[in-house]
Amino acid sequence: MSVLKKKILEVYCVGSIPVDGASLYFYDLNNKGKGLTLHERNLEKGFTIEKKPTSLLNISCFADGAYPCYVAIDQFKNVKKIFFELNNTAGWGSSIFENKKNRISKLENELKAKQFTPADVQIDMVIPAAVSVEFGYSHRATYTPWSHFNFLFEDKEFLKDNHNVKKKLCDIEIKSDFLVFDGYPDLKANERKEIIKKKNTSKIDFRILFCVKNKKYPVYYYNINRSLDQKIKEISTTNDMGLPNPYFPILSIEDIEGCKLDKASDSKLEFHRIEKKLKTMPSNNFLFQVDAINESTESELKICQLDLHDLNSLDILKHVKIKFPQTLTLRHLKHIDNWSALFKFFDVKTIEFYNCELKPESDKKNGWWDCISRMVVNRKKNNLLNKKYGELSVIVNDEKLDFS
C-alpha cells in the first residue's frame, strides 16, 4: 500500500454522546469492568506511561455534558485515529452546540470554576445529560470535514511549538473486534449479542461502537500549555466554516485498523468493518438516492466526500445507472483533480458546488473549469440539448456563474 493511501486526508466529527458522572470510558466489548482510571486534571501536571495494556480506560473529567468524538480518515475513508476532547465542549451533535452564545457562556463559566475546584470534585447535572441535552443533531444529508483540525495531520508540525505536547498514556487491548466509547460501561448481555450479530456494521448513538481489528492500540495525550485567558479566548474562535477549533487537552487512539466511516441509506453516519477484498462501492446513501431518482420520487442528487469510495475520485458517478436529476449538488469535495465524471450528467439542469476546492483559473484537461465550461458551451451550441433541457445553470457557494 502506498504512502498516499495511508495518509490522513480528513477529519470528521461523528457526533457527541451524553456523559453522566463526568467520566469517559473506552473499552473492549468483552471487558469485565476492570481497567485503568486517570484524572484529566492530573494529566496536565505530568504522568508516566502505563506499560501494561488495559481493556478499559476511564478518563475522569470535570463536568457532565456532551463530549464529541472525531475520526481521522485516509482517502478510502479508513479510520486511522479516533480522538476526543477531554473538556465538556458541548460538542457537535448536541443541542447546546447549535446555540453558539449559550455554548460559549457555559464553557467559559466551567473553565473559571475549574481553576478553583479541588481535583476530586466534579460538576454534575441535576438532570442527566441524556435527558437535559438533546442528541441527534449530527444527522445531516451531507457532512462537513473538520480540515482545520490540522494538528492530527502532521505531528512534527504540531510539536515544533514547545508549548505543544503529545505523550503516550497506555495501550488499549481489543480482543472482541469492537472498541466502545461510552459515558458508562453498562452494556447488557442482550445488547452485546445484538452488537456481535451485526459484526460488520456499527452504529453511532448514545454510545459509539467502532468495529476494529483485534490488537493493542496506543493511546496518546495531546495538549497545548496556555493561560486561562487564552483558553477562554479559544472558546469563541471558529474557522471559516463556522466550526470551533480543537479544544485541548485531547485523547487520541491511534493506528486504528479494520474500521471504515460511511453513510447509511438514511444518511446517518456508521462504521463498516473493512473486508479483505476492497470493493469499489459508493455509500448506501448514494445508492438510496439513485433508486429514488430512478423511481421519479426525487429530483436532486446530493453528494459529499463520504458518499465516494475514494476521496480523490468521482469515478463512482460513471458506473451508476441513473435518470438525470434536475439538480446535482456537490458539497465539501476537497481532493478531486479529474472532474470528467460530470459529463455523465450532460442533461442535468443545475449543478451546485458548496465548499468544494475548485480551480477555476486552471485550464488543465478534465480539471474543474475545463469540464464545467465544456458542459455549458455544449448545452448552448447543441440545439437538441438546448431545446430539451435549456441552458446549464452552475452555482458556486450560492452564486450563479455568468458564462455570457
C-alpha positions in Angstrom: 0.0 0.0 0.0 1.4 3.4 -1.0 2.1 6.2 1.4 -0.7 8.2 -0.2 -3.3 5.6 0.7 -2.1 5.6 4.4 -2.1 9.4 4.7 -4.8 11.1 6.7 -6.8 13.4 4.4 -9.7 14.5 6.5 -11.2 14.7 10.0 -14.9 14.3 10.7 -16.9 14.8 13.9 -19.1 11.8 14.1 -21.3 13.2 16.9 -21.4 13.6 20.7 -22.5 11.3 23.5 -24.2 12.1 26.8 -21.9 11.8 29.7 -23.2 11.5 33.3 -20.7 11.1 36.2 -18.2 13.3 34.2 -16.3 10.2 33.0 -15.4 8.9 29.6 -15.0 5.2 29.0 -13.1 3.5 26.2 -13.2 -0.3 26.4 -13.2 -3.7 24.7 -16.7 -5.1 24.2 -15.7 -8.1 26.4 -14.3 -6.1 29.2 -15.4 -7.3 32.7 -15.4 -3.9 34.4 -11.8 -3.6 35.5 -9.3 -1.2 33.9 -7.2 1.9 34.2 -8.6 5.2 35.6 -6.9 8.5 35.0 -7.9 12.0 36.1 -7.9 14.7 33.3 -6.7 17.5 35.6 -3.8 15.4 36.9 -2.7 14.6 33.3 -1.7 18.3 32.8 0.7 18.0 35.7 2.5 15.1 34.2 2.3 11.3 34.1 4.3 8.1 33.3 3.4 5.6 30.6 1.3 2.7 31.7 3.3 -0.3 30.4 0.6 -2.9 31.0 -2.2 -2.8 28.3 -5.7 -2.3 29.5 -9.1 -3.4 28.2 -10.8 -0.4 29.7 -9.6 3.2 30.0 -11.6 5.6 32.2 -10.8 9.3 32.0 -12.3 11.2 34.9 -13.3 14.7 33.7 -14.7 17.8 35.3 -18.3 18.0 34.1 -21.3 16.1 32.8 -22.5 17.1 29.3 -21.9 16.4 25.7 -18.5 15.1 24.7 -17.7 14.9 20.9 -15.9 12.1 19.1 -13.9 12.6 15.9 -12.2 10.3 13.4 -9.3 10.9 11.1 -9.6 9.1 7.8 -7.5 8.3 4.7 -8.5 8.5 1.1 -10.7 5.4 1.2 -12.4 6.5 4.4 -10.5 4.1 6.5 -10.3 5.3 10.1 -6.7 6.0 11.2 -7.2 7.8 14.5 -10.1 8.3 16.9 -10.0 11.2 19.3 -11.9 13.0 22.0 -11.8 16.4 23.7 -11.4 16.0 27.5 -13.4 19.1 28.4 -17.2 19.2 28.2 -17.1 21.2 24.9 -20.9 20.7 24.3 -19.9 19.1 21.0 -21.4 18.9 17.6 -24.4 16.5 17.6 -25.9 18.1 20.7 -28.5 20.8 21.0 -26.0 23.0 23.0 -23.7 23.1 20.1 -26.4 24.7 17.9 -26.7 27.7 20.2 -23.3 29.4 20.0 -24.0 32.1 22.6 -25.1 29.7 25.3 -22.3 27.2 24.4 -19.6 29.9 24.9 -21.1 31.2 28.1 -21.4 27.6 29.5 -17.8 26.7 28.7 -16.4 29.9 30.0 -18.1 29.5 33.3 -16.9 25.9 33.6 -13.3 26.9 32.8 -13.3 29.5 35.5 -14.9 27.2 38.1 -12.4 24.5 37.2 -9.5 26.7 38.4 -10.8 26.9 42.0 -12.4 23.4 42.4 -10.5 20.6 44.2 -9.2 17.9 41.8 -11.6 15.3 43.2 -14.7 17.4 42.7 -16.8 17.3 39.6 -19.8 19.2 38.2 -22.9 17.0 37.9 -26.1 18.0 36.1 -29.2 18.0 38.2 -30.9 16.2 35.3 -28.9 13.5 33.4 -27.2 14.7 30.3 -29.1 12.2 28.2 -32.3 13.9 29.2 -31.3 17.6 29.5 -29.3 17.8 26.3 -30.9 16.8 23.0 -28.8 14.5 20.8 -29.3 13.6 17.2 -28.3 16.9 15.7 -25.4 15.1 14.0 -27.8 13.7 11.3 -27.1 15.5 8.0 -27.7 15.0 4.3 -24.1 15.9 3.7 -21.2 16.3 6.1 -18.5 18.9 6.6 -14.9 17.8 7.1 -13.1 19.5 10.0 -10.0 20.1 8.0 -8.9 22.8 10.4 -8.0 20.1 13.0 -4.6 20.0 11.3 -2.7 19.1 14.4 -3.6 15.4 13.6 -2.3 15.6 10.1 1.4 16.2 10.9 2.7 15.5 14.5 6.0 17.0 13.6 4.5 20.4 12.7 2.4 20.3 15.9 5.4 19.6 18.1 7.6 22.3 16.6 5.9 24.7 19.1 7.5 24.0 22.5 4.1 24.8 24.2 2.6 21.7 22.5 2.6 18.3 24.0 2.0 14.8 22.7 2.6 11.9 25.1 1.7 8.2 25.1 -0.6 7.2 28.0 -1.0 3.5 27.5 -2.2 0.8 25.1 -5.8 -0.4 25.0 -6.2 -4.0 24.0 -9.1 -5.2 21.9 -10.0 -8.9 21.7 -13.7 -8.7 20.8 -13.5 -6.9 17.4 -15.1 -3.8 18.9 -13.9 -0.7 20.7 -16.6 1.2 22.6 -16.8 4.9 23.6 -19.4 5.4 26.3 -20.4 7.5 29.2 -20.6 4.4 31.4 -19.8 0.8 30.7 -23.2 -0.8 31.4 -23.8 -2.9 28.3 -26.3 -5.6 28.9 -26.0 -9.2 27.7 -28.7 -8.8 25.1 -27.0 -5.6 23.8 -23.7 -7.4 23.4 -25.4 -10.2 21.4 -27.0 -7.6 19.1 -23.7 -5.9 18.5 -22.0 -9.2 17.8 -24.8 -10.2 15.5 -24.2 -7.1 13.3 -20.5 -7.7 13.3 -19.6 -5.8 10.2 -21.6 -2.6 10.9 -21.7 -0.5 14.0 -24.0 2.5 14.7 -23.4 5.8 16.3 -25.9 6.5 19.0 -25.8 7.3 22.8 -22.6 5.3 22.7 -20.2 4.9 19.8 -19.0 1.5 18.6 -16.0 1.0 16.3 -15.7 -2.3 14.5 -11.9 -2.8 14.6 -9.2 -5.4 14.2 -8.1 -7.1 17.4 -4.8 -5.7 18.6 -3.2 -3.2 21.0 -3.8 0.4 20.1 -1.7 3.2 21.5 -3.4 6.0 23.4 -1.9 9.5 23.3 -2.5 12.7 25.1 -2.3 16.0 23.1 -2.2 19.3 24.9 -1.2 23.0 24.5 0.1 24.8 27.6 -1.7 28.1 27.8 -3.2 30.5 30.3 -6.8 30.7 31.5 -7.3 33.9 29.4 -6.0 32.1 26.3 -8.3 29.1 26.9 -11.3 31.4 27.2 -10.4 33.2 24.0 -10.2 29.9 22.2 -13.8 29.1 23.0 -15.2 31.7 20.7 -12.6 31.1 17.9 -14.1 29.4 14.8 -12.8 28.5 11.3 -14.2 29.8 8.0 -17.0 27.1 8.1 -18.2 28.3 11.5 -16.9 25.2 13.3 -14.9 25.6 16.6 -11.2 24.9 16.6 -9.9 21.9 18.5 -10.1 22.3 22.3 -7.2 20.8 24.2 -6.4 18.5 26.0 -7.4 15.8 23.6 -7.2 12.0 23.9 -6.2 10.1 20.7 -6.4 6.4 20.0 -4.1 5.7 17.0 -3.0 3.2 14.4 -6.6 2.1 14.0 -7.2 -0.9 11.7 -10.2 -2.5 10.2 -12.7 0.3 10.5 -14.3 2.5 7.8 -16.5 5.5 8.1 -19.6 5.6 5.8 -23.1 6.9 5.3 -26.1 4.6 5.8 -29.1 4.7 3.4 -30.8 7.3 5.7 -27.6 9.4 5.5 -26.7 8.8 9.2 -23.0 8.0 9.9 -21.9 4.5 10.7 -18.8 2.3 10.7 -18.2 -0.7 8.5 -15.6 -3.4 9.0 -13.0 -3.4 6.3 -13.2 -6.6 4.3 -10.1 -8.3 2.8 -11.3 -7.7 -0.8 -11.7 -3.9 -1.2 -14.9 -3.2 -3.1 -15.3 -0.1 -5.2 -18.7 1.0 -3.8 -20.3 4.3 -3.1 -22.2 4.9 0.2 -25.5 3.3 0.8 -27.0 6.8 0.9 -25.8 7.5 -2.6 -27.4 4.2 -3.9 -30.6 5.0 -2.0 -30.8 8.4 -3.7 -30.2 6.9 -7.1 -33.0 4.4 -6.6 -35.3 7.3 -5.6 -34.4 9.3 -8.6 -34.9 6.3 -11.0 -38.3 5.8 -9.4 -39.1 9.5 -10.1 -39.6 10.3 -6.4 -36.7 12.7 -6.1 -35.2 15.3 -8.4 -31.9 16.2 -6.6 -28.8 14.1 -6.0 -26.7 15.3 -3.1 -23.1 14.1 -2.7 -20.4 14.8 -0.2 -17.0 13.2 0.3 -18.4 10.4 2.4 -20.5 9.2 -0.5 -17.4 8.5 -2.5 -15.4 5.3 -2.4 -12.2 7.2 -2.9 -11.9 10.9 -1.7 -9.7 11.6 -4.7 -12.1 10.3 -7.4 -15.6 10.8 -8.8 -15.5 7.6 -10.8 -18.5 6.1 -8.9 -20.6 8.5 -11.0 -19.5 6.9 -14.2 -20.7 3.4 -13.3 -24.2 4.1 -11.9 -27.4 3.8 -14.0 -29.4 6.9 -13.2 -32.0 9.1 -14.8 -30.9 12.7 -14.9 -31.8 14.6 -11.7 -32.8 18.2 -12.2 -30.2 19.2 -9.7 -26.8 17.7 -8.9 -25.4 19.1 -5.6 -21.8 18.5 -4.6 -20.6 19.5 -1.1 -17.2 19.6 0.6 -15.2 17.9 -2.1 -11.6 18.7 -1.4 -9.3 16.3 -3.3 -10.8 16.0 -6.9 -8.4 16.7 -9.8 -10.3 14.9 -12.6 -14.0 16.1 -12.9 -14.8 14.3 -16.2 -17.3 12.1 -14.4 -19.6 15.1 -14.6 -20.0 14.6 -18.3 -22.4 11.7 -17.4 -24.9 14.4 -16.3 -25.0 16.2 -19.6 -28.8 16.6 -19.2 -28.9 18.0 -15.7 -30.5 21.4 -15.3 -28.4 22.7 -12.4 -25.1 21.8 -10.9 -24.3 23.3 -7.4 -21.0 23.4 -5.7 -20.7 24.2 -2.0 -17.4 24.5 -0.1 -15.6 22.5 -2.7 -11.9 23.0 -3.7 -12.3 24.2 -7.3 -9.7 25.7 -9.6 -11.5 28.0 -12.0 -8.2 29.6 -13.1 -6.8 26.3 -14.3 -7.0 25.1 -17.9 -5.9 21.6 -17.1 -7.7 19.0 -19.2 -10.5 17.4 -17.2 -9.9 19.9 -14.4 -13.0 21.6 -12.9 -13.0 24.6 -15.2 -12.3 22.6 -18.3 -15.2 20.2 -17.6 -17.8 22.8 -16.5 -17.1 25.2 -19.4 -17.3 22.4 -21.9 -20.6 21.3 -20.5 -22.0 24.8 -20.6 -20.8 25.5 -24.1 -22.1 22.2 -25.4 -25.6 22.9 -24.0 -25.6 26.3 -25.6 -24.5 25.1 -29.1 -26.2 21.7 -29.2 -29.7 22.6 -30.5 -31.3 19.3 -29.4 -30.0 19.5 -25.9 -30.7 23.2 -25.6 -34.3 22.8 -26.8 -35.0 19.9 -24.4 -33.1 21.0 -21.3 -32.3 24.7 -21.7 -29.0 26.2 -20.6 -27.0 24.6 -17.8 -27.0 26.6 -14.6 -23.8 26.4 -12.5 -23.9 27.7 -8.9 -20.9 28.0 -6.6 -21.5 28.9 -3.0 -24.9 30.3 -3.8 -23.6 32.5 -6.7 -24.7 31.7 -10.2 -21.8 31.8 -12.7 -22.1 34.0 -15.7 -20.8 32.4 -18.9 -22.0 35.0 -21.3 
